[in-house]
Amino acid sequence: MLNKSNVYIILFVCFLFVAYLLSFNAHAKEVGEVISVKVLSIKGCEATPPTIDLVKSVAQELKIKIKLTHVVVETSEIATKERFIGSPTVQINGLDIDPSAREIQQFGVT
């Protein structure tokens, strides 16, 4: 069951995802580009399934081709390699959808 905190996280992720996709939308449609979307999470994160569903739904609504990958982060090494800052983390073409998160250099799994 989603608690209030998870709902806010999902809404924030959704807002950032839609804004980021809209910025790519015109170019992606013109060239038929497939956008790489990666959702990173810890095992059992309740916010991940609705986030993945939303990513798919928004891409379909905007008629954008995506390659969606879900990575379950289980070790600190994977967290660092993938630039995992919290569950879920959404990246588009290798960049976090939250511009302020791109400067973060501390990654890990708790």
Backbone bond lengths (Angstrom), bond angles and torsions (degrees), N, CA, C in turn:
res aa  C-N    CA-C-N  psi(-1)  N-CA   C-N-CA  omega(-1)  CA-C   N-CA-C  phi
1 M - - - 1.451 - - 1.525 109.02 -
2 L 1.317 115.89 137.07 1.455 120.15 179.93 1.518 110.18 -82.22
3 N 1.333 115.91 132.92 1.451 118.54 174.84 1.534 108.93 -94.17
4 K 1.300 116.78 173.86 1.465 122.52 -175.65 1.524 111.74 -58.25
5 S 1.307 116.73 -39.34 1.459 121.38 179.81 1.529 111.12 -62.34
6 N 1.333 117.11 -44.51 1.465 120.67 179.37 1.518 111.70 -65.10
7 V 1.323 117.26 -36.27 1.464 120.37 178.32 1.523 109.91 -62.66
8 Y 1.328 117.67 -42.83 1.464 120.75 178.29 1.523 111.15 -63.42
9 I 1.320 116.55 -40.18 1.460 120.48 178.07 1.522 109.99 -62.06
10 I 1.319 116.67 -45.82 1.461 120.78 -179.80 1.525 110.39 -62.04
11 L 1.311 117.53 -44.53 1.460 120.33 179.51 1.526 111.47 -62.39
12 F 1.328 117.24 -41.11 1.460 120.96 178.82 1.529 110.74 -64.73
13 V 1.320 116.48 -45.62 1.465 120.97 178.12 1.525 109.88 -60.72
14 C 1.316 116.26 -41.73 1.468 120.41 -179.93 1.515 110.86 -61.83
15 F 1.311 116.50 -46.64 1.459 120.75 179.98 1.526 110.82 -58.74
16 L 1.316 116.62 -48.19 1.463 120.01 -179.47 1.520 111.54 -64.73
17 F 1.331 116.61 -40.02 1.454 120.91 -179.33 1.525 110.83 -63.44
18 V 1.314 116.34 -47.22 1.467 119.87 -179.66 1.520 110.35 -62.78
19 A 1.324 117.31 -44.46 1.465 120.16 179.43 1.523 111.12 -61.02
20 Y 1.325 116.62 -42.64 1.461 120.75 -179.16 1.526 110.78 -66.77
21 L 1.330 116.42 -44.19 1.461 119.45 179.60 1.520 111.85 -64.28
22 L 1.309 116.91 -38.61 1.459 119.14 179.15 1.523 111.21 -61.61
23 S 1.316 116.99 -33.56 1.459 119.69 179.05 1.529 111.72 -68.74
24 F 1.321 118.14 -25.93 1.459 122.61 178.01 1.533 112.71 -93.86
25 N 1.314 116.22 -15.17 1.458 121.83 -167.40 1.525 114.17 -53.58
26 A 1.317 118.05 -54.71 1.461 120.40 -174.79 1.526 111.00 -62.01
27 H 1.317 117.15 -47.02 1.464 120.80 -179.11 1.527 111.10 -64.31
28 A 1.317 116.70 -44.21 1.468 120.93 -177.93 1.521 110.75 -62.26
29 K 1.308 116.91 -40.16 1.459 120.33 179.57 1.528 111.23 -67.90
30 E 1.332 116.37 -39.93 1.462 120.78 -178.72 1.517 111.90 -60.95
31 V 1.296 117.62 -46.14 1.464 120.97 -174.27 1.532 112.82 -99.69
32 G 1.331 116.99 -0.33 1.466 119.94 -179.08 1.514 112.65 67.55
33 E 1.311 116.53 26.20 1.466 122.30 -177.44 1.524 111.40 -64.83
34 V 1.310 115.47 139.92 1.457 121.15 172.51 1.523 106.68 -95.07
35 I 1.313 115.71 123.24 1.463 121.22 -178.23 1.521 108.82 -91.61
36 S 1.319 115.76 130.28 1.454 121.66 178.22 1.527 109.23 -83.64
37 V 1.330 116.41 120.82 1.460 121.99 177.82 1.522 107.77 -120.48
38 K 1.321 114.85 125.17 1.462 120.22 179.74 1.521 108.52 -120.04
39 V 1.335 115.58 128.33 1.456 121.51 174.63 1.524 106.49 -109.62
40 L 1.321 115.57 120.78 1.462 121.80 179.40 1.526 108.09 -108.00
41 S 1.331 115.93 138.24 1.459 118.64 179.05 1.516 110.39 -155.84
42 I 1.325 113.91 165.75 1.450 119.21 170.43 1.523 107.43 -87.41
43 K 1.301 116.67 159.32 1.462 121.70 179.27 1.530 108.98 -62.46
44 G 1.318 115.27 131.65 1.454 120.36 175.88 1.513 115.63 85.23
45 C 1.317 118.89 5.27 1.466 121.18 179.47 1.527 109.01 -65.09
46 E 1.323 116.56 119.60 1.461 121.60 -177.01 1.526 113.11 -68.04
47 A 1.316 116.97 -23.60 1.463 120.38 -177.61 1.528 112.29 -82.39
48 T 1.327 118.17 -13.26 1.464 120.43 -174.79 1.529 114.12 -69.90
49 P 1.337 120.45 -51.17 1.470 118.35 -179.17 1.535 114.01 -56.55
50 P 1.359 119.38 -44.95 1.458 117.32 178.05 1.533 112.74 -67.26
51 T 1.323 116.99 -29.43 1.464 119.89 177.23 1.527 110.06 -67.43
52 I 1.326 117.23 -44.60 1.464 121.27 178.24 1.530 110.35 -62.17
53 D 1.330 116.49 -43.68 1.465 119.91 178.09 1.522 111.24 -60.57
54 L 1.317 116.30 -40.68 1.457 120.21 -179.78 1.525 111.52 -67.15
55 V 1.323 116.93 -41.15 1.463 120.94 177.39 1.524 109.57 -56.83
56 K 1.324 116.28 -47.60 1.467 120.60 179.65 1.526 111.38 -62.56
57 S 1.312 116.36 -43.91 1.454 121.78 -177.57 1.532 111.73 -64.22
58 V 1.329 116.24 -45.45 1.467 120.26 -179.60 1.520 110.37 -64.97
59 A 1.312 117.41 -43.38 1.463 120.40 178.90 1.523 110.67 -61.37
60 Q 1.321 115.99 -41.99 1.465 119.83 179.48 1.524 110.44 -65.72
61 E 1.312 116.82 -44.13 1.467 121.24 -179.87 1.527 111.59 -61.75
62 L 1.336 116.60 -39.15 1.468 120.99 -179.33 1.530 112.13 -86.33
63 K 1.340 115.60 -1.46 1.470 121.86 -179.72 1.535 111.40 57.19
64 I 1.322 114.28 46.06 1.461 122.03 178.32 1.522 108.32 -109.30
65 K 1.317 116.11 133.05 1.460 120.41 176.69 1.526 108.61 -80.82
66 I 1.323 115.12 129.03 1.465 119.33 178.36 1.519 109.61 -128.27
67 K 1.332 113.56 153.50 1.459 121.25 168.14 1.525 104.35 -113.11
68 L 1.324 115.68 106.48 1.458 121.68 -175.12 1.522 110.27 -95.92
69 T 1.328 115.15 128.66 1.459 122.17 177.60 1.524 108.18 -125.24
70 H 1.331 116.41 134.96 1.459 121.15 174.35 1.523 107.99 -112.15
71 V 1.316 115.91 124.23 1.458 121.60 179.69 1.525 108.62 -115.66
72 V 1.329 116.06 123.09 1.460 120.73 174.79 1.526 106.90 -90.15
73 V 1.319 115.00 118.67 1.466 121.33 -176.35 1.522 108.52 -90.73
74 E 1.341 115.20 117.17 1.465 119.85 -175.54 1.522 113.83 -117.14
75 T 1.332 116.95 -14.56 1.467 119.46 -178.28 1.524 110.24 -133.43
76 S 1.315 114.72 160.55 1.468 120.19 176.09 1.525 111.60 -62.76
77 E 1.329 115.79 -34.09 1.462 119.97 179.68 1.528 111.22 -63.55
78 I 1.342 115.85 -44.40 1.465 119.80 177.89 1.526 109.78 -66.08
79 A 1.329 116.67 -40.31 1.464 120.69 179.23 1.526 111.18 -58.25
80 T 1.316 116.72 -44.06 1.462 120.60 179.61 1.518 111.00 -68.47
81 K 1.318 117.02 -46.44 1.472 121.46 -179.39 1.521 111.49 -59.32
82 E 1.326 116.64 -40.78 1.461 121.68 -175.83 1.531 113.41 -91.32
83 R 1.337 117.57 -4.07 1.466 122.50 -178.34 1.537 110.76 62.05
84 F 1.325 114.85 47.82 1.461 122.69 -177.45 1.512 110.11 -83.31
85 I 1.346 116.35 119.00 1.465 119.76 -178.11 1.522 113.66 -112.15
86 G 1.316 117.21 -8.05 1.459 120.63 179.81 1.509 109.74 168.16
87 S 1.312 115.24 162.89 1.453 119.46 -173.18 1.524 111.31 -108.23
88 P 1.322 116.76 123.94 1.458 127.83 -4.30 1.527 111.86 -87.99
89 T 1.306 115.00 155.24 1.463 123.00 171.46 1.517 106.28 -112.54
90 V 1.329 116.63 133.84 1.460 120.91 178.68 1.520 108.16 -116.96
91 Q 1.327 115.58 129.09 1.464 121.67 178.89 1.523 108.74 -123.17
92 I 1.318 115.52 140.15 1.460 121.52 175.63 1.517 107.74 -119.93
93 N 1.328 114.77 124.41 1.468 121.23 -176.60 1.530 111.00 49.32
94 G 1.333 115.80 41.03 1.463 121.98 175.04 1.517 115.60 84.26
95 L 1.333 117.88 -1.80 1.463 120.57 -179.02 1.523 110.26 -112.99
96 D 1.341 115.73 138.46 1.453 120.31 176.02 1.528 108.38 -60.77
97 I 1.333 117.11 141.98 1.458 119.22 -179.43 1.519 112.08 -70.21
98 D 1.323 117.43 -17.66 1.461 121.51 176.37 1.526 107.97 -95.44
99 P 1.332 117.70 107.75 1.470 119.59 -177.22 1.530 113.94 -53.98
100 S 1.330 118.07 -35.35 1.469 119.79 -179.31 1.524 111.59 -68.21
101 A 1.325 117.77 -24.85 1.469 121.63 -179.81 1.522 112.31 -74.42
102 R 1.309 117.18 -18.03 1.469 120.77 -177.45 1.525 112.63 -68.28
103 E 1.318 116.95 -18.58 1.464 121.40 -179.98 1.526 112.65 -90.29
104 I 1.311 117.28 -11.99 1.468 121.66 -177.34 1.524 109.81 -68.13
105 Q 1.315 115.53 136.49 1.463 121.32 -179.46 1.521 113.20 -120.07
106 Q 1.328 117.29 7.76 1.451 119.95 179.23 1.509 108.47 -113.02
107 F 1.319 115.81 117.44 1.446 122.33 -176.09 1.515 108.75 -124.26
108 G 1.321 116.52 155.93 1.453 118.15 177.22 1.502 112.73 171.04
109 V 1.313 114.34 176.33 1.455 123.13 178.72 1.523 106.74 -123.83
110 T 1.321 116.09 131.55 1.473 119.38 178.47 1.504 111.16 -113.05
